[in-house]
Amino acid sequence: MEQDSPWKEILEELLEDFLLTFFPEVYREIDFSKSYEFLDAELQQIAPISETGKRIVDKLVKVYLHDGAEKWLLIHIEIQGYAQEEFPERMYVYNYRLFDKFRKDVVSLALLTDDNPDFRPREYRRSRWGCNVIFEFPVIKIIDYRERWAELENGTNPFALVIAAFLKTLETEGNVQERYSWKKKFLLELYRRGLTHKKVASIFKFIDWMMTLPRELMNTMYEEFNAIEEINRMPYITTAERYGMEKGHSQGLAQGLAQGLASIIEIKFGKAGQQLGERAYRIENVEALQMLMTKLKRVKSVTKAKKIFDAIETPAAN
């Protein structure tokens, strides 16, 4: 799976949250009440695809400061797995090429997503006979946030979920059950945050794309979150787009619906609905589960939800 696309999209959709999280000084000086513009064409002129490669993400964006000045930000993301010696030189080359071609003040920012704790390039230097070139740039290393996990869990910035999901993607490599649990946790938290539909869809897509699972588990999760989306009127998730309505046998569908019901109950009623969630797993009749799904859309109290379960559960068992 290529990992550049989700980073490109999340940068475009959550630019403000990205800068506030990683580069707060930059964020404070930008006037976001004015429009900003991604300059992909301009970047492509100085960094063709054949040069940048598939595992590098570069985004060039034009912003305006509070004093009215125009600045160009070159945001460079080095994708997981790379610890290249020539990285500082590339940062320098892109910066001076942009300045040379467009005569614009360019600020280069680097985000390193590799898991090598010793790879921390911050400058490019060249010197000969008293002629010195020194180019320094700010760098953020995502794995450093492993030591700031509480900050990620308790933070209100939606980009905290992006960071947490990426870290758990690294940590759960080869452990699909643990990854499934973390992915479900992140996505449920995403729905609770009260974000705009556009942000929910963007972050959902990023998490879904990064935290890949086997087809069977993906289908189960699709059933679960498709049900949640119906309740919350959210856009369809990318799992549905890629895998469609692969529901499998009736038993697999019932399991997915039960998980979806349990998650909906948890979202709507919290701990008060925990017992109802457990009851959902004991229902094996698909039609009964689908009927519960429909009726729970209009229910606002645990008491009424229990009555619906009582009315449906006994016939469903027969």
N, C-alpha and C positions, 0 to 999 in steps of 0.2 A: 504493500500500500504506500503510495506517495504521501508524504506528510507536509508538503509545501502548501497544497491547496487550502486545507483548513486554517492554517496560519494566515494566509493571504486574506481570506474572507473575514476572519475574526478581527484582523487589524482594521479592515475597512469599516466594519459595523460597529466596533467598540474602540475607536481611536482615542476618544477622550478618556475612557476608563483605563485603557492601556497606558497612556502617558501619566495619568494620575497615580497608577500603581507603581510603575517602574521609574519614571522620571518626573517627580512632582515639581521640581524647579522649572522644567520646561513647561509643564502644564499650567503653572501659575501665571506665566508671562503671555500665554496665548489667549487671544480674545475669541472664544468659541461662539460668541453671539454673531460673529461674521462667518461667512462660509469658508470652508477649506476645500481643497481640491487635490485629488490624487493625480500625479503626473506620470502615468505609466509610459506614455509615448516618449516623453523627454528622457526618462530613465533608460528606455530601450535603445535610445540613440547612442548612449555611452557604455551600455552593458548589454550586449546582445545575448540571446538565450544560450547560444553555444558556449559563451564565456562563463555565464553565471552557473550553469548546471541545474540539475533537478532538485537538489537538496539544499538550496539556498533561497531565501526569500528576501527580496529587496522591495521596499515601498518608498516612493518619493511623494511627499505631500507638501502642498503650499499652504501656509497658515499666515495669519496676521496677528501681530502683538497688540497689546493694549495701547501702545503709543502710536499705532497705525502702521508700523514698519512691516514689510513683507519678508518672511523667512521661508527657506526650504528645509524640510527635515528629511534626511535620508535614514530610514529605519531599516536596519539590516538584521536578519535573523539567521543564525547559523544552526541548521537543523541537526537533531540528535545523531551522534555517530562521528561527527567531524571534529578533529582537533588539529587544524591545519597550521603549519608554520607560516604560510604565506598570507594568512588571514589579515594581519595588520597592514600589510602592503596593499591588499585589495581594498581595504577601507580607505586608505590614503589615495589610491588611484581613482576610485569612484568619486571621492570628494573633489579632487583637483580637476578631474575631467568635467564634472558638472559646472564647476566655477569657470573653467576655461571656455566651455562652450556657451554657457548662458549668462555668465557674469552675475550670478546670484550667490548670496551668502548661504552656504549649506552647512547644516549641523548634522553630523553623523552620530547615530546611536546604535549600539549593538546589544542584541539579546542572544545569549548562548544557551542552547537547549541540550548540549551534550552532557554526558554524565562523568566527564573527566574532571575531578576537582582541581587538578594542577594546570589546566588549560585556561588561563586568564589574561589574554593579550589586551593591553590598554593603550599601546602606542606603537608608532612606526618611526624608526630612526635610521638615518643614513648620514655618514660623515666621512669626509676626506679632505685633508690638508686645510683644515679650518672652515670648510664649507659644511654646514650642518643642516639637516632637515629633521624636524621633530614634529610629529603629528600625534596628538593625544585625543582620545575619544572615550565617552562614558560607556561602561559595560555592565550589564546585568546578567548574572548567572542563575538560571532557574533552580538548580539543585540546592542553592543556598537557602531556599524557602523550606527545605525539609526541616530546618531548625526553627522555622517560624510557623509551624503547622497550626498552632492555636490562633494565630493572626489570620490565617487563611479561613479557618472554620468560622471564626466570629466576625470576619470583615463584612462590610456591607457593599463594597465595590464588587460588581458582578465579575470582574476579571479575576478575582480570587478563586472563583470556581474553575476558571480556565487553567490557572496555575495548578490547583489541587488535582484536577483531572489528568493533567499532563504528568505530574509526579507519580500518581498512582498507575498511570499507564506504564511507566518505567518499572515500578516496583512489582507489578502483577504479571509481568511477562512470564508466560508458561503456566499461570495459575488461573484458569478460566472462571472457576467458582468465586474466587476472591475478587476478580475483576468484575464479574457480574454484580456482586454485592456492592462494590464501590460505585459502579456506574449507576445502579439503581438509586443509591443514596444521593449522588450528585444531581441526578435528574429530578428526584422528588424535591430536593432543596431548591432547585431552579424554579419549580412551579410555585413554591411557597413565597418567593421573594417579591412578588407583585411587580415584576418588570414589564416593560412593554412587550407586545407580541413579537415585535421584530427582534428584540434582544433575546427573548426566550428561544425563538427559532434559531438564531445565530449560534448561541451557546450550546443549545441542544445538538445542533449539527456538528459542532466542533467536538463535543464529548462523544457523540455517537461515532464519529469518524475515527477519532483517536483510539478509543477503547473498544477495539474490535473483539467480537465474540464468535464462537462457532454458530453455524446457521440455526441449529435447534434453539440455542439460548437467545439468539437474536429474534427469532419468531415469537418466543415466549414473551420477551420484553416488548415486542411490537404490540402484542395483544394487550398487555398491561397498560402501556402508555397511550395506545389508541383510545382505550376506554377513558383514561384521564383527560385526554384532549377533548373528547366529546363532552365531558362534564364542564371543562373550563373554556370550551370553544377556542382551542389553540390550533395552530396549523398542523398538518400531518407531519410526522417525523421522517427523517431520512431513511430509517429502517424500512418503513412502508414503501418508500419510493424504490429502494433497491431490491427488496425481497417480496414485495407485493403481499397478497392475501394468502400466504402459504400457511394455512391453519393446521394442516396435518389431520390426523384422525380425531375423532370426537373426544377421546380422552385427553389428547394434547391441548385441544381447544378449551376444554373445561378447565384445565389447569391454568392456562393463560388468563381466562376470564376471571377465575377465582383470585389470582394474583392481582389482576387489575382492580377488582372489587375491594380487596384488602387495602390496596394503596389509596383508592378513592376515599374509603372510610377513614383511613389515617389522616389524609389531607383535610377532610371536612370536620372530623370530630376529635382528632388527636388521640390521647390515651383513653378518653371516654369511649371510643369506638373499638378498642382493641379486641374485646371479646367477639364483637360482630365480625371483625376481620378473620378471626379464627374459625367462626362458623361458616364463612364463605368457602374455606378450603374443604369442608365436609360435604359440600353440594357437588354432585357429579353430573347433574342434568344440565345440559347446555342451555336449553330453552329457559329453565328456571333462572339460571345465572344471567341470561340476557334480559329477562324480565326484571330481575333485581336491578340491573344496570340502568334500565329505563326509569324505573320508579324512584331510584335514589337521586336522580337528577333534580327532582323537585323537593326533596326532603331537607329540612334545615335543623332538625333536632334528632338526638340519639334515640329518644323515646319513640318517635314516629318511625325511625329506621328499624327499630326492634320489632315493631308491629308488622312491618312489611316482611321482615325475615320470618316471623312466626306464621304469617299467612301463606308464604311461599315454600318454606323449608319442608314442611311435612308432606305436601303433595309431591315435591321434587324427589323425595326419598322413595316414593312408591313406584 
